[in-house]
Amino acid sequence: MSKSNDISRRTALGLGAAGAATVASGILTPGAAQAAGRGTGAGHGFGVGHGSGTPHAAPRLTKRFEPDSTTVLKNPLNGWALYGSAEPPADYWTKYDDVTLPDGSSIRISDVAGVLYMRVSWTILEPSEGVYGWDTNAAFAGILAEARSRGMRLAFRVVVDSRDKANDFTPAWVREAGAVGYENQVGSHTVWTPYPDDPVFQAKYSAFVAAFAARYDDPEVTDFIDGYGLGKWGEGHSMKYLDPANRKQVFDWIIDLYLEHFTTVPLALNYHRLIGAGGDESWGAPDPESEALLDSAYEKGYVLRQDAFGMTDYYADWEKSMAAKWRHRRPIIMEGGWVTAQHDVTKDPRGYEDAADVRQGEFDDSAEAHVNMMDLRNGEALSWFTAETYPLTKRFDAEGGYRLHPSEVSVPTDVRVGSAASITHEWTNTGWGYLPSDLPVWQGKYRVAIGLLRADDTPARVLVDADPEPSEWRKGSPRSYTFAPRITGVAPGRYRWGIAIVDTTRGNVPAIALGATGERADGWLVVGDVTVR
């Protein structure tokens, strides 16, 4: 089996002074290799069988990989989310496919953003009962298809509250079915919102979420879902109930509803100080019930998000304490609060004067919270690519979220069929976030694997090391492991060793882009040659 420790690389490999010189050259002598191969037991190779026996003493190769701090890694629950619209302007993709950088060059924004985030009304998604916008709404389906064609995953928040909207965000057929709600005047429009504790609303919405999940509970398509969406702007505050005593019942109902149907895609919840609280207030002193409600959802597997980063009076001590409490236990998704085209940002206590100042404040809050994801919101996205702000964008690419790589791998260069191959691998995270492979929907999904690669880069065998837990890897704390899988089912010949983090739910294909320099082979990071006898 694998054995993990946090001691130094040299101690982990069992090397004394005599072995140090050979490690430095990248090749270990047979004697030093034998010392390096200590740590035997049952290694796990999914589809290969359990390792057994004593590792074959053979010449070894120790490969060090340097971190890559410049390549954008568009991994799950990591990086940048570009905000979309169910009714995108005609130039939406035109402007985002040609973003000018400070040096005069240009990029597509999808070169940076791995996710398209859609905040969309239930009316758009189900205009008639059982008729769904992803099938019938050309504008909505079109923007999703364009994102997918650019290699982006999708994320959604479904909003049902019509306050501050120009039209009803809950479809009319729900009201016609007997749901009870209330009206508001927005300019010249009268809009209607259902009470979330109304049984007709809950029945109709439950059926919708089941259909929504049937379409989008697919981690190859969807990055995450905001699994709440009630209250003003879908943020969970300023709630109105038939009976305010139903606050917890409604909260538990909608959390469990999304958990029931989204079983492979992570769910997110805004850590708002007034989550589920009744009344008209969008902010104020933290409600005493909010933390316990939020904690209950995060314990069940929800991830954190917050919609007011950079707003000093709103993203304050309570919010920061929630982020600290859950840091590296659940990932955090950031959204900035100030809309610079609509708000007077000079009112912020940090003394903002322009959009660049706001971006700095958002970045500072994100670094403190160790967020995994940052936002490129409507109207704000291009402001991250100016001379003043682009260094922050590049810093998040280099330092934010999780950036994993095998800092050192030691493998035999000669193995025998039926024998155990002694492998050591050390992993480093250069990002401030973490890979949340400990999420309930991801348990066992992402694992370290060693591949025996053919000349055409396809794996002849994939040896999955089940012991390392990537969610434990923190910046500044490399983790070392030993692995002794038995080599079976491989024809004698010449191969190359490769290493990757694979998706065990998809046939052990490489799934997490690694932040390392070095040769790639169809998603595998190449370690070196090996002869199988």
Secondary structure, 3 states (H helix, E strand, C coil): CCEEECCCHHHHCCCCHHHHHHHHHCEECHHHHHHHCCCCCCCEECCCEECCCCECCCCEEEEECCECCCCCCCCCCCEEEEECCCCCCCCHHHHHCCEECCCCCEECHHHCEEEEEEEEEHHHHCCECCECHHHHCHHHHHHHHHHHHCCCEEEEEEECCCCCCCCCCCCHHHHHCCCCEEEEEECCEEEEEECCCCHHHHHHHHHHHHHHHHHHCCCCCEEEEECCCCCHHHCCCCECCCCHHHHHHHHHHHHHHHHHHCCCCCEEEECCCCCCCECCCCCCCCCCCHHHHHHHHHHCCCEEEEEEECCCCCCCHHHHHHHHHHCCCCCEEEEECCCCCCCCHHHCCCCCCCHHHHHHHHHHHHHHHCCCEEEECCCCHHHHHCCCCHHHHHHHHHHCCCCEEEEEEEEECEECCCCECCEEEEEEECCCCCCCCCCHHHCCCEEEEEEEECCCCCEEEEEEECCCCHHHCEECECEEEEECCECCCCCCEEEEEEEEEEEHHHCCEECCCCCECCCEECCEEEEEEEEEC
